[in-house]
């Protein structure tokens, strides 16, 4: 079984492609650059002229709950008298009160 594609034919095809590419590389790069710029402008134009979804934004604003100060919980905490309790524990005699404060 002999294939119709030989190494010499393959090398010849690569040489002809390389010659074509090196002769026209500036034009190829220019066309690629211009295509990228046109694509970027078209994408930006599509994004900018897309209508905003005002109904969705209004629905989310209406469904958002505003923060409310919970006075009931604050009154329950104040009834615990946590602020009025004093610490009656005394450290043992002869010990430092704060070893890291020196």
C-alpha positions in Angstrom: 0.0 0.0 0.0 1.6 3.2 -1.2 0.1 6.5 -0.2 -0.1 9.3 -2.7 1.5 11.7 -0.4 5.3 11.5 -0.1 7.7 13.4 2.1 9.0 15.4 -0.8 5.5 16.5 -1.9 4.7 17.5 1.7 7.9 19.5 2.0 7.2 21.2 -1.4 3.8 22.2 -0.2 5.2 23.7 3.1 7.8 25.6 1.1 5.2 27.1 -1.2 3.0 28.1 1.8 6.0 29.6 3.5 6.9 31.6 0.4 3.4 32.9 0.1 3.2 33.8 3.8 6.6 35.6 3.9 5.7 37.5 0.7 2.4 38.7 2.1 2.9 38.7 5.8 2.3 42.4 6.2 -1.0 42.2 4.4 -2.1 39.1 6.4 -1.2 40.9 9.7 -3.0 44.0 8.6 -6.2 42.1 7.7 -6.1 40.2 11.0 -5.6 43.4 13.0 -8.4 45.2 11.1 -10.7 42.2 11.7 -9.9 42.3 15.4 -10.6 46.0 15.6 -13.9 45.7 13.7 -15.0 42.8 15.9 -14.2 44.8 19.1 -16.1 47.8 17.8 -19.1 45.6 16.8 -19.1 43.9 20.2 -18.9 47.2 22.1 -21.6 48.6 19.9 -23.9 45.6 20.6 -23.3 46.0 24.4 -23.9 49.7 24.4 -27.1 49.7 22.4 -28.7 46.8 24.2 -31.7 48.1 26.2 -31.4 47.9 29.9 -33.9 45.8 31.8 -35.7 48.4 33.8 -38.5 46.0 34.9 -36.0 43.6 36.4 -34.2 46.4 38.2 -37.5 47.8 39.6 -38.7 44.4 40.7 -35.4 43.8 42.6 -35.6 47.2 44.2 -39.1 46.6 45.4 -38.4 43.1 46.7 -35.3 44.2 48.7 -36.0 44.6 52.3 -34.7 47.7 54.0 -32.7 47.2 57.2 -34.9 48.0 60.3 -33.6 48.7 63.7 -34.9 45.8 65.9 -35.9 47.6 69.1 -37.5 44.5 70.6 -34.3 42.6 70.7 -32.4 45.6 72.0 -34.8 45.9 74.9 -34.5 42.2 75.7 -30.7 42.6 75.8 -30.9 45.6 78.1 -33.2 43.7 80.5 -30.5 41.1 81.0 -28.6 43.8 83.0 -25.3 42.8 81.3 -24.1 46.4 81.4 -24.7 46.8 85.2 -22.8 43.7 86.3 -19.4 44.3 87.7 -16.5 41.8 87.8 -16.0 40.8 91.4 -13.2 38.3 90.8 -9.9 39.3 92.3 -6.6 37.9 90.9 -4.4 35.9 93.4 -2.1 38.0 95.6 1.3 38.7 94.2 0.5 38.2 90.5 0.7 40.6 87.7 -2.5 42.0 86.4 -1.4 42.1 82.7 1.8 40.3 81.9 1.8 41.8 78.4 1.4 45.4 79.5 4.9 45.8 80.8 
